[in-house]
Amino acid sequence: MFKRAQVWYTDFLIGLLILIVITFIFTRTILDLNSREDRFQELINDGSSIANSFMSQGYNKETWVNDPPAGRLGFVKDGRMIKGDFDAFLSLLNNNSYEKTRILLGTRNDYILYFEYNGNKISYGGRNVYGKYNDVSQVIADNTIKLTRIVYYNLDNSGRIVDMVIIIF
């Protein structure tokens, strides 16, 4: 009789241990889902803000090169690309001032931008991808958001409607 009670006690401890492990795994999974959802929501908010900034007219572009930069980064007015504003943005990127563009955009996340016509990237200023990297394949991130806006692209005097694709990571 004494041994039988001890066996039940051992079974009870093993069952309790299994219950604790399952509870721990469940709790970690729920917390991880919430943190991923928060990160995803942050990317969506930043992506929307970046896209809206790009789709607006920039101002004080002379102060974009200051330390710290001032003004608003943007290069679209009435759905049309503004060559002077885009050239100022491109100049920042070519002078290794990517961090200044992030400050002007008000984002903590990284981004890349490219223009696409019929599935092909459009080159301008010796590049076809603008932002942190010069190639989309260099983006390695757990979470990314891709936003597409339609603009009238006339930087190369082609005068066509293209997709402006922004990837936030």
C-alpha positions in Angstrom: 0.0 0.0 0.0 2.8 2.4 0.7 4.4 1.8 -2.7 1.2 2.4 -4.5 0.8 5.9 -3.0 4.4 6.7 -4.0 3.7 5.7 -7.6 0.7 8.0 -7.7 2.9 10.8 -6.2 5.5 10.3 -9.0 2.8 10.2 -11.6 1.4 13.4 -10.2 4.8 15.1 -10.3 5.4 14.0 -13.9 2.0 15.3 -14.9 2.6 18.6 -13.1 5.9 19.0 -14.9 4.4 18.3 -18.3 1.6 20.9 -17.5 4.3 23.5 -16.5 6.3 22.9 -19.7 3.1 23.2 -21.9 2.1 26.4 -20.1 5.6 27.9 -20.6 5.6 27.0 -24.3 2.1 28.4 -24.8 3.0 31.7 -23.0 6.1 32.2 -25.0 4.2 31.6 -28.2 1.5 34.1 -27.3 4.1 36.7 -26.3 6.1 36.1 -29.6 2.9 36.6 -31.7 2.2 39.9 -30.0 5.7 41.2 -30.5 5.7 40.2 -34.2 2.3 41.9 -34.6 3.7 45.1 -33.0 6.7 45.0 -35.3 4.4 44.5 -38.3 2.2 47.4 -37.3 5.3 49.6 -36.8 6.4 48.7 -40.4 3.0 49.5 -41.8 2.8 52.9 -40.0 6.4 53.8 -41.1 5.7 52.6 -44.7 2.6 54.7 -45.0 4.5 57.7 -43.6 7.5 57.2 -46.0 5.2 56.7 -49.0 3.2 59.8 -48.1 6.4 61.8 -47.8 7.7 60.6 -51.1 4.4 61.4 -52.7 4.5 65.0 -51.6 6.6 67.9 -52.7 9.8 68.4 -50.8 10.7 71.7 -49.3 13.9 73.3 -48.0 15.9 70.9 -50.1 18.9 73.2 -49.6 18.9 72.2 -45.9 18.7 68.5 -46.5 22.5 68.3 -46.5 22.8 70.2 -43.1 23.7 68.4 -39.9 21.1 67.7 -38.7 19.0 67.9 -41.9 15.9 70.0 -42.0 12.9 70.2 -44.3 10.7 67.5 -45.9 11.9 64.9 -48.3 9.6 64.4 -51.2 9.6 64.5 -55.0 6.1 64.2 -56.3 3.6 67.0 -56.9 0.1 66.4 -58.4 1.2 62.8 -59.2 4.2 63.9 -61.2 7.9 63.4 -60.4 9.8 66.6 -59.7 13.2 66.2 -61.2 15.0 68.8 -59.0 13.7 67.3 -55.8 14.5 63.7 -56.9 18.0 64.8 -57.9 18.5 66.4 -54.5 17.4 63.0 -52.9 19.7 61.1 -55.2 22.6 63.5 -54.3 22.0 62.6 -50.6 22.2 58.9 -51.4 25.3 59.3 -53.6 27.1 61.2 -50.9 26.6 58.4 -48.3 23.9 60.4 -46.5 21.3 57.6 -46.3 20.9 58.3 -42.5 20.0 61.9 -43.3 17.2 60.6 -45.6 15.9 58.5 -42.7 15.9 61.6 -40.4 14.1 63.6 -43.0 11.5 60.8 -43.4 11.1 60.5 -39.7 11.6 56.7 -39.6 13.7 54.3 -37.6 13.3 51.5 -40.2 15.3 51.1 -43.3 13.8 51.4 -46.8 14.6 51.0 -50.5 12.8 52.5 -53.4 12.6 51.7 -57.1 10.5 52.5 -60.1 9.0 49.8 -62.2 7.5 49.8 -65.7 6.1 46.6 -67.2 7.9 44.5 -64.5 11.3 46.1 -65.2 13.2 48.5 -63.0 13.9 51.9 -64.4 17.4 53.3 -64.1 18.1 56.9 -63.4 21.3 58.6 -62.1 23.3 55.4 -62.6 21.0 53.4 -60.2 17.8 51.6 -60.3 17.3 51.0 -56.6 17.5 53.9 -54.1 17.8 53.7 -50.3 19.9 51.6 -48.0 21.0 49.1 -50.7 21.6 49.3 -54.4 19.9 45.9 -55.0 16.6 44.4 -53.8 18.3 41.0 -53.2 20.5 42.6 -50.5 17.5 43.0 -48.2 17.6 40.4 -45.5 15.0 40.9 -42.9 12.4 38.9 -40.9 9.6 41.4 -41.6 9.2 43.5 -44.8 6.4 45.7 -46.1 6.1 46.5 -49.8 4.0 49.5 -50.8 3.3 50.6 -54.4 2.2 54.0 -55.6 1.5 55.1 -59.1 3.4 58.2 -60.4 3.9 60.0 -63.7 7.6 59.4 -64.4 9.3 62.0 -66.6 12.9 61.9 -65.3 14.2 60.4 -68.5 11.8 62.4 -70.7 9.8 59.3 -71.4 6.6 60.6 -69.9 5.0 57.4 -68.7 3.0 56.2 -65.7 5.0 53.8 -63.5 4.9 52.0 -60.2 6.9 53.5 -57.4 7.7 50.6 -55.1 8.9 51.1 -51.5 10.1 48.3 -49.4 10.4 48.9 -45.6 12.3 46.5 -43.4 
